Amino acid sequence: MKLTYGVKDKPKLPQTLMFALQQLLAILAATIAVPAIIGNGMSQSAALFGAGVGTIVYLFFTKFKSPVFLGSSFAFLGSMAAAFAGATTASLGYLGLLIGALFAGLVYVIIAVVVKFAGTKWIDKIMPAVVIGPTVAIIGLSLAGNAVGDAVSSAFDSAAGAYVMDLHGILCLICALITLGTTIVCSVFGKKMMKMIPFIIGILAGYVVASIFTAFSYIEGAEALRIIDFSKFAALSDASAWYPDFAFLHAFSGDYGDANIGAYIGTIAVAYIPVAFVVFAEHLADHKNISSIIESDLLEDPGLTRTLLGDGVGSVAGALFGGCPNTTYGESVGCVAISGNASVVTILATAIMAIVASFVAPFVIFLSTIPSCVMGGVCVALYGFIAVSGLKMIQKVDLGDNRNLFVVSVILIAGVGGMSLGFGQVIVTEVASALILGILTNVLVNVKWKKEEAVVAECEAPVSEEAAIAEDCEPENEAPEAEPLEEAQPETEPSEE
């Protein structure tokens, strides 16, 4: 695709701020959802602060060449829950979050060292376009259910196989469709800035419509019209809402004299380390995806070693403040694709904006009041772009070849089918499961073919007759033995009679 702003471009300050706000809106819902799901007093503003810090660390390690934002990772939800479940006190749970993040970061560092000495060619061999393309598509498709569920905001009736649409659900769907429609119109028909910030305009349009419905909901008997929860602004009266409640403040404030720290650390290691390998697979997919968008292979420059170190160390730094390990966000990649803005300056501005915003309680609360149906409308397009960018990677793959067809088929069905596997506290996501099955299928269907190719190549090489007989090959590429030439006879003229 054609980018309006490349990686090294620097938009003007007003434009940069608008682009940064758009990126922040794209990653916000998921970033603050993780601490909300875990509970135990985890701070959403601290998670936002940690995401900003983690992203800045990542940018430094990648030499400001990779336009990706890091946010709270959903892959570690089970690990974080285990940290609190195995804790004797809440403070020990926070300490477990930090120890777990260190374990996960250590996995990334070890893999980065291996890549430093072994290179990245092995990655291209086990994960060619036929594997990585559909895997990237699965990242978007696996989130499709979330986008649709948020858009309709209604209960799903498994017996009927449909969402039960009451008045509230219908109004939410209207808000989602207005948000989506506005985003599409701005992106396709908009001019200049309007074309580059479709998310912001779409979200504002949806929010305005939702506010109108909510205004009428205060009439007696019209509660179904309430789409926005304005009661969240009451939290402004609480002084603690005006600053992030950092995880390290809890982690280092407890008395752990009676706790069995050794056994607890073992539990944390088992919960975090395997998941880190799963997230590594998603790291590769995200970077392959953004590489195809900016038309520059990030695994070569700045290199996979740097992206891994940036992700790992940035994750630890983010967890230190917010408690949540970070990871590269597909939403951020999708935002780059739709807006056509790959400027790293924008990502840096987004990180700084996230850090500053975490101390501005009214702004954080306003963002938290954006209804899920409005974000669902945006995410229908956002997740769709991620899926399409993955499918674009296999445009040149010959799907008429059954080998490729099987690989793509296995990945798509495993991912869309939701093959998320739980092994105790370890959850292998559908994306990771699909990628693993795809790699194994690709190896299986190419083993015999590679052997045949090797024999053909060996037989086609110039060999002597003795070597050809020994190898059961026909001797080729040797000059044919010259046949003896007949002795030239002198020409005679016919006699005249």
C-alpha positions as CSV (number, residue, x, y, z in Angstrom):
1,M,0.0,0.0,0.0
2,K,1.1,3.6,-0.5
3,L,2.0,5.3,2.8
4,T,1.4,9.0,3.2
5,Y,4.0,9.2,5.9
6,G,6.9,6.7,5.9
7,V,8.8,5.4,9.0
8,K,11.3,8.3,9.0
9,D,8.9,11.1,8.1
10,K,7.9,13.8,10.7
11,P,4.4,15.2,10.3
12,K,3.8,18.7,11.6
13,L,3.1,19.0,15.3
14,P,-0.7,19.4,15.1
15,Q,-1.0,16.4,12.8
16,T,1.3,14.3,15.0
17,L,-0.9,15.0,18.0
18,M,-4.0,14.0,16.1
19,F,-2.3,10.8,14.8
20,A,-1.1,10.0,18.3
21,L,-4.6,10.4,19.7
22,Q,-5.9,8.1,17.0
23,Q,-3.3,5.4,17.9
24,L,-4.1,5.9,21.6
25,L,-7.8,5.3,21.0
26,A,-7.0,2.2,18.9
27,I,-5.1,0.5,21.7
28,L,-6.9,2.0,24.7
29,A,-9.7,-0.5,25.2
30,A,-7.5,-3.5,25.2
31,T,-4.7,-1.9,27.3
32,I,-7.0,-0.9,30.2
33,A,-9.2,-4.1,29.9
34,V,-6.4,-6.4,31.2
35,P,-6.2,-4.8,34.7
36,A,-10.0,-4.5,34.8
37,I,-10.3,-8.3,34.2
38,I,-7.7,-9.3,36.7
39,G,-9.0,-6.9,39.4
40,N,-7.3,-7.1,42.8
41,G,-7.0,-3.3,42.8
42,M,-4.9,-3.1,39.6
43,S,-4.9,0.4,38.2
44,Q,-6.0,1.1,34.6
45,S,-4.1,4.4,34.5
46,A,-1.0,2.6,35.7
47,A,-1.4,0.1,32.8
48,L,-1.6,3.0,30.4
49,F,1.5,4.5,31.9
50,G,3.3,1.2,31.7
51,A,2.3,0.8,28.0
52,G,3.8,4.2,27.3
53,V,7.1,3.4,29.0
54,G,7.3,0.0,27.4
55,T,6.8,1.5,24.0
56,I,9.6,4.0,24.5
57,V,11.9,1.3,25.6
58,Y,11.0,-0.8,22.5
59,L,11.6,2.2,20.2
60,F,15.1,2.7,21.6
61,F,16.0,-0.9,21.1
62,T,14.7,-0.9,17.5
63,K,16.5,2.3,16.7
64,F,13.2,4.0,16.0
65,K,12.6,1.9,12.9
66,S,9.5,-0.1,13.9
67,P,6.2,1.9,14.1
68,V,4.5,-0.4,16.7
69,F,2.9,0.4,20.0
70,L,3.1,-2.0,23.0
71,G,0.1,-2.6,25.2
72,S,-1.1,-5.0,27.9
73,S,-1.0,-8.6,26.7
74,F,-4.1,-10.7,26.9
75,A,-2.0,-13.8,26.5
76,F,-0.8,-13.4,30.1
77,L,-4.2,-13.2,31.7
78,G,-4.1,-16.7,33.1
79,S,-0.5,-16.2,34.3
80,M,-1.5,-13.0,36.1
81,A,-4.5,-14.6,37.7
82,A,-2.2,-17.4,38.9
83,A,0.1,-14.8,40.5
84,F,-2.7,-13.6,42.7
85,A,-4.2,-17.1,43.2
86,G,-1.0,-18.4,44.7
87,A,-0.3,-15.4,46.8
88,T,-1.0,-15.3,50.6
89,T,-1.3,-11.5,50.5
90,A,-2.3,-9.0,47.8
91,S,1.2,-7.5,47.9
92,L,2.7,-10.8,47.2
93,G,0.5,-11.1,44.2
94,Y,1.9,-7.8,42.8
95,L,5.4,-9.1,43.5
96,G,4.5,-12.2,41.5
97,L,3.5,-10.0,38.6
98,L,6.9,-8.4,38.5
99,I,8.7,-11.7,38.9
100,G,6.6,-13.2,36.1
101,A,7.3,-10.3,33.8
102,L,11.1,-10.9,34.5
103,F,10.7,-14.5,33.5
104,A,8.9,-13.6,30.3
105,G,11.5,-11.0,29.5
106,L,14.3,-13.5,30.1
107,V,12.8,-15.8,27.5
108,Y,12.9,-13.0,25.0
109,V,16.5,-12.2,25.8
110,I,17.5,-15.9,25.4
111,I,15.8,-16.2,22.0
112,A,17.4,-12.9,21.0
113,V,20.8,-14.3,21.8
114,V,20.1,-17.4,19.8
115,V,18.9,-15.3,16.8
116,K,22.1,-13.1,17.1
117,F,24.3,-16.1,16.5
118,A,22.0,-18.3,14.3
119,G,20.5,-15.5,12.2
120,T,17.0,-15.4,10.9
121,K,17.1,-17.6,7.8
122,W,15.8,-20.5,9.8
123,I,12.7,-18.5,10.5
124,D,12.0,-18.0,6.8
125,K,12.4,-21.7,6.3
126,I,10.0,-22.8,9.0
127,M,7.6,-19.9,8.5
128,P,7.5,-18.9,4.8
129,A,4.7,-16.7,3.4
130,V,2.4,-19.7,3.1
131,V,2.6,-20.1,6.9
132,I,2.9,-16.6,8.2
133,G,0.3,-15.0,5.9
134,P,-2.7,-17.0,7.1
135,T,-1.4,-16.7,10.7
136,V,-1.5,-12.9,10.5
137,A,-5.0,-13.2,9.1
138,I,-6.0,-15.3,12.1
139,I,-4.8,-12.5,14.4
140,G,-7.6,-10.3,12.9
141,L,-10.1,-13.1,12.5
142,S,-9.7,-14.4,16.1
143,L,-10.8,-10.9,17.3
144,A,-13.8,-10.8,15.0
145,G,-16.1,-12.2,17.7
146,N,-15.0,-9.5,20.2
147,A,-15.7,-6.8,17.6
148,V,-19.2,-8.1,16.8
149,G,-20.0,-8.8,20.4
150,D,-19.1,-5.3,21.4
151,A,-21.0,-3.8,18.4
152,V,-24.3,-5.5,19.2
153,S,-23.9,-5.5,23.1
154,S,-26.5,-8.2,23.5
155,A,-26.6,-11.7,24.9
156,F,-25.9,-14.5,22.5
157,D,-28.5,-17.3,22.4
158,S,-26.6,-20.5,21.6
159,A,-29.8,-22.4,21.0
160,A,-31.0,-19.9,18.3
161,G,-27.4,-19.2,17.1
162,A,-28.0,-15.5,17.2
163,Y,-27.8,-12.4,19.4
164,V,-31.0,-11.6,21.2
165,M,-31.7,-8.0,20.1
166,D,-33.7,-6.0,22.5
167,L,-34.2,-2.2,22.4
168,H,-30.9,-1.5,24.0
169,G,-29.1,-3.9,21.7
170,I,-30.7,-2.3,18.6
171,L,-29.6,1.2,19.7
172,C,-26.0,-0.1,20.4
173,L,-25.9,-1.6,16.9
174,I,-27.1,1.7,15.5
175,C,-24.2,3.5,17.3
176,A,-21.7,0.9,16.0
177,L,-22.9,1.1,12.4
178,I,-22.8,4.9,12.5
179,T,-19.2,4.7,13.9
180,L,-18.2,2.2,11.2
181,G,-19.9,4.1,8.4
182,T,-18.3,7.4,9.4
183,T,-14.9,5.7,9.6
184,I,-15.3,4.2,6.1
185,V,-16.6,7.4,4.5
186,C,-13.7,9.5,6.0
187,S,-11.1,6.9,5.0
188,V,-12.4,6.4,1.4
189,F,-13.8,9.8,0.5
190,G,-12.1,12.2,3.0
191,K,-9.6,14.7,2.0
192,K,-6.2,15.4,3.7
193,M,-6.5,15.1,7.5
194,M,-10.0,13.7,7.4
195,K,-8.7,10.7,5.4
196,M,-5.9,10.1,7.9
197,I,-7.8,10.2,11.2
198,P,-10.9,8.3,10.3
199,F,-10.9,6.5,13.7
200,I,-11.2,9.7,15.7
201,I,-14.0,11.1,13.6
202,G,-15.8,7.8,13.6
203,I,-15.5,7.4,17.4
204,L,-16.7,11.0,18.0
205,A,-19.7,10.5,15.7
206,G,-20.7,7.3,17.5
207,Y,-20.1,8.9,20.9
208,V,-22.4,11.9,20.0
209,V,-25.2,9.6,18.9
210,A,-24.8,7.4,22.1
211,S,-24.9,10.6,24.2
212,I,-28.2,11.6,22.6
213,F,-29.7,8.3,23.4
214,T,-28.3,8.4,26.9
215,A,-29.7,11.8,27.5
216,F,-33.3,10.5,27.0
217,S,-32.6,7.5,29.2
218,Y,-33.0,9.5,32.3
219,I,-36.8,9.8,31.6
220,E,-38.6,7.3,33.8
221,G,-39.0,4.0,32.0
222,A,-36.5,4.8,29.3
223,E,-33.5,3.1,31.0
224,A,-32.9,0.9,27.9
225,L,-31.6,4.0,26.1
226,R,-28.7,4.4,28.4
227,I,-25.6,3.5,26.4
228,I,-22.9,5.7,28.2
229,D,-22.2,5.3,31.9
230,F,-21.6,8.9,32.9
231,S,-21.6,7.9,36.6
232,K,-17.9,7.0,36.1
233,F,-17.1,10.7,36.4
234,A,-18.1,10.5,40.1
235,A,-14.7,8.9,40.6
236,L,-13.1,12.3,40.2
237,S,-14.0,13.1,43.8
238,D,-11.6,10.4,44.9
239,A,-8.0,11.8,45.2
240,S,-6.5,8.4,44.3
241,A,-8.1,8.6,40.8
242,W,-5.8,11.5,39.9
243,Y,-2.6,9.5,39.8
244,P,-1.6,6.0,38.7
245,D,-1.3,3.4,41.4
246,F,2.0,1.8,40.3
247,A,2.5,-2.0,40.8
248,F,5.9,-1.7,42.3
249,L,4.6,0.4,45.1
250,H,2.5,-2.7,46.2
251,A,5.1,-5.3,45.3
252,F,7.8,-3.8,47.6
253,S,5.6,-2.7,50.5
254,G,4.5,-6.1,52.0
255,D,6.0,-8.2,54.7
256,Y,6.8,-11.6,53.2
257,G,8.5,-13.2,56.2
258,D,6.0,-16.1,56.5
259,A,5.5,-16.7,52.8
260,N,7.1,-19.7,51.0
261,I,8.8,-17.5,48.4
262,G,10.6,-20.5,46.8
263,A,7.5,-22.5,46.0
264,Y,5.7,-19.3,44.9
265,I,8.4,-18.4,42.4
266,G,8.3,-21.9,41.0
267,T,4.5,-21.4,40.4
268,I,5.1,-18.1,38.7
269,A,7.8,-19.6,36.5
270,V,5.5,-22.3,35.3
271,A,2.7,-19.8,34.6
272,Y,4.7,-17.2,32.7
273,I,7.6,-18.9,30.8
274,P,5.6,-21.2,28.4
275,V,3.3,-18.3,27.6
276,A,6.3,-16.2,26.7
277,F,7.1,-18.7,23.9
278,V,3.5,-18.4,22.7
279,V,3.7,-14.6,22.6
280,F,7.0,-15.0,20.7
281,A,5.1,-16.5,17.8
282,E,2.7,-13.6,17.8
283,H,5.7,-11.2,17.9
284,L,6.9,-12.7,14.6
285,A,3.5,-12.5,13.0
286,D,3.0,-8.9,14.0
287,H,6.5,-7.9,12.7
288,K,6.0,-9.8,9.4
289,N,2.7,-7.9,9.1
290,I,4.0,-4.4,9.7
291,S,7.0,-5.2,7.5
292,S,4.7,-5.9,4.6
293,I,2.9,-2.7,5.2
294,I,5.9,-0.4,5.4
295,E,7.7,-2.6,2.7
296,S,10.8,-3.0,4.8
297,D,11.8,-6.3,6.6
298,L,12.1,-5.4,10.2
299,L,13.5,-8.9,10.9
300,E,16.5,-7.8,8.9
301,D,16.7,-4.1,9.9
302,P,16.8,-3.3,12.8
303,G,16.8,-7.1,13.1
304,L,14.8,-9.7,15.1
305,T,17.4,-9.6,17.9
306,R,16.5,-5.9,18.5
307,T,12.8,-6.3,18.2
308,L,12.8,-9.2,20.7
309,L,15.0,-7.3,23.2
310,G,12.8,-4.2,22.8
311,D,9.6,-6.3,23.3
312,G,11.0,-8.2,26.2
313,V,12.7,-5.4,28.1
314,G,9.8,-3.1,27.3
315,S,7.4,-5.7,28.7
316,V,9.3,-5.8,32.0
317,A,9.5,-2.0,32.2
318,G,5.7,-1.8,31.5
319,A,4.9,-4.4,34.2
320,L,7.0,-2.6,36.7
321,F,4.6,0.3,36.6
322,G,1.3,-1.3,35.4
323,G,1.8,-4.9,36.4
324,C,0.8,-6.1,32.9
325,P,3.4,-7.6,30.5
326,N,3.3,-5.8,27.2
327,T,3.3,-7.0,23.7
328,T,3.1,-5.5,20.2
329,Y,-0.5,-4.6,19.3
330,G,-2.3,-5.7,16.1
331,E,-4.6,-2.8,16.7
332,S,-1.6,-0.5,16.3
333,V,-0.5,-2.2,13.1
334,G,-4.1,-2.0,11.7
335,C,-4.1,1.7,12.5
336,V,-0.9,2.2,10.5
337,A,-2.5,0.3,7.6
338,I,-5.7,2.3,7.5
339,S,-4.3,5.8,8.1
340,G,-1.3,5.3,5.8
341,N,0.9,6.9,8.6
342,A,3.9,4.8,9.6
343,S,5.8,7.6,11.2
344,V,7.7,6.4,14.3
345,V,7.4,10.0,15.6
346,T,3.7,9.3,15.9
347,I,4.3,6.2,17.9
348,L,6.7,8.1,20.2
349,A,4.1,10.9,20.6
350,T,1.5,8.2,21.4
351,A,3.7,6.8,24.1
352,I,4.3,10.2,25.7
353,M,0.6,11.0,25.4
354,A,-0.3,7.7,27.2
355,I,2.1,8.6,30.1
356,V,0.8,12.1,30.4
357,A,-2.8,11.0,30.1
358,S,-2.4,8.5,33.0
359,F,-2.1,11.5,35.3
360,V,-5.1,13.4,33.8
361,A,-8.0,11.7,35.6
362,P,-10.8,13.4,33.6
363,F,-9.2,12.4,30.3
364,V,-8.7,8.8,31.4
365,I,-12.3,8.6,32.7
366,F,-13.7,10.2,29.5
367,L,-11.8,7.5,27.5
368,S,-13.3,4.8,29.7
369,T,-16.8,6.1,29.0
370,I,-16.5,5.4,25.3
371,P,-19.1,2.7,25.0
372,S,-18.1,-0.8,23.8
373,C,-20.5,-0.6,20.9
374,V,-18.7,2.5,19.5
375,M,-15.3,0.8,19.9
376,G,-16.9,-2.4,18.3
377,G,-17.8,-0.4,15.2
378,V,-14.2,0.8,14.8
379,C,-12.8,-2.6,15.5
380,V,-14.9,-4.3,12.8
381,A,-12.7,-2.3,10.3
382,L,-9.5,-2.4,12.4
383,Y,-9.5,-6.2,12.9
384,G,-10.6,-6.7,9.3
385,F,-7.6,-4.8,8.0
386,I,-5.3,-7.0,10.0
387,A,-6.9,-10.1,8.5
388,V,-6.7,-8.7,5.0
389,S,-3.1,-7.7,5.3
390,G,-2.3,-11.3,6.2
391,L,-4.2,-12.7,3.2
392,K,-2.3,-10.2,1.0
393,M,0.9,-12.1,2.0
394,I,-0.2,-15.2,0.2
395,Q,-1.3,-13.5,-3.1
396,K,1.7,-14.9,-4.9
397,V,1.4,-18.4,-3.3
398,D,0.3,-21.1,-5.7
399,L,-2.8,-22.4,-4.0
400,G,-3.3,-24.8,-6.9
401,D,-0.5,-26.8,-5.3
402,N,-2.0,-29.1,-2.7
403,R,1.0,-28.6,-0.4
404,N,0.3,-24.9,0.0
405,L,-3.5,-25.5,0.0
406,F,-3.2,-27.9,3.0
407,V,-1.0,-25.5,5.0
408,V,-3.3,-22.5,4.5
409,S,-6.4,-24.6,5.2
410,V,-5.1,-26.1,8.5
411,I,-4.1,-22.6,9.8
412,L,-7.4,-20.9,8.9
413,I,-9.6,-23.7,10.3
414,A,-7.6,-24.0,13.5
415,G,-7.6,-20.3,14.1
416,V,-11.1,-19.5,13.1
417,G,-12.4,-22.5,14.9
418,G,-10.8,-21.1,18.1
419,M,-8.3,-23.9,18.9
420,S,-7.3,-22.3,22.2
421,L,-5.8,-25.0,24.4
422,G,-5.4,-24.9,28.1
423,F,-2.7,-27.0,29.9
424,G,-3.1,-26.2,33.5
425,Q,-2.1,-22.5,33.9
426,V,-0.7,-22.4,30.4
427,I,-3.0,-21.2,27.7
428,V,-1.9,-21.7,24.0
429,T,-4.0,-19.1,22.1
430,E,-5.7,-20.0,18.8
431,V,-3.1,-17.9,17.0
432,A,-0.2,-19.9,18.5
433,S,-2.0,-23.2,17.9
434,A,-2.8,-22.4,14.3
435,L,0.9,-21.3,13.7
436,I,2.3,-24.5,15.3
437,L,-0.1,-26.7,13.2
438,G,0.8,-24.7,10.1
439,I,4.6,-25.2,10.7
440,L,4.1,-28.9,11.2
441,T,1.9,-29.3,8.2
442,N,4.4,-27.3,6.0
443,V,7.2,-29.6,7.2
444,L,5.1,-32.7,6.5
445,V,4.0,-31.9,3.0
446,N,7.5,-30.8,1.9
447,V,9.7,-33.6,3.3
448,K,9.4,-36.0,0.3
449,W,9.5,-33.1,-2.2
450,K,12.7,-31.8,-0.8
451,K,14.3,-35.2,-1.1
452,E,13.2,-35.5,-4.7
453,E,14.6,-32.0,-5.4
454,A,17.9,-33.0,-3.9
455,V,18.1,-36.1,-6.1
456,V,17.2,-34.2,-9.2
457,A,19.8,-31.5,-8.4
458,E,22.4,-34.1,-7.8
459,C,21.7,-35.9,-11.0
460,E,21.7,-32.7,-13.1
461,A,25.1,-31.7,-11.8
462,P,28.1,-32.5,-14.1
463,V,29.4,-35.9,-13.2
464,S,31.8,-38.4,-14.7
465,E,30.5,-41.7,-16.2
466,E,31.9,-43.7,-13.3
467,A,30.3,-41.4,-10.7
468,A,27.0,-41.5,-12.6
469,I,27.0,-45.3,-12.6
470,A,27.7,-45.3,-8.9
471,E,24.9,-42.9,-8.2
472,D,22.4,-44.4,-10.6
473,C,22.3,-41.3,-12.6
474,E,22.7,-40.8,-16.4
475,P,25.8,-38.9,-17.2
476,E,25.0,-35.5,-18.5
477,N,26.7,-32.3,-19.4
478,E,29.7,-34.2,-21.0
479,A,30.6,-33.6,-24.6
480,P,29.6,-36.6,-26.8
481,E,32.4,-38.7,-28.1
482,A,33.4,-37.4,-31.5
483,E,32.9,-39.8,-34.3
484,P,35.8,-40.4,-36.8
485,L,35.6,-38.2,-39.8
486,E,35.7,-39.9,-43.2
487,E,38.8,-39.1,-45.3
488,A,37.9,-36.4,-47.8
489,Q,37.9,-37.7,-51.4
490,P,39.0,-35.5,-54.2
491,E,36.3,-34.2,-56.3
492,T,36.3,-35.5,-59.9
493,E,34.6,-33.9,-62.8
494,P,32.4,-36.1,-64.9
495,S,34.0,-37.3,-68.1
496,E,32.7,-36.2,-71.4
497,E,31.7,-38.7,-73.9
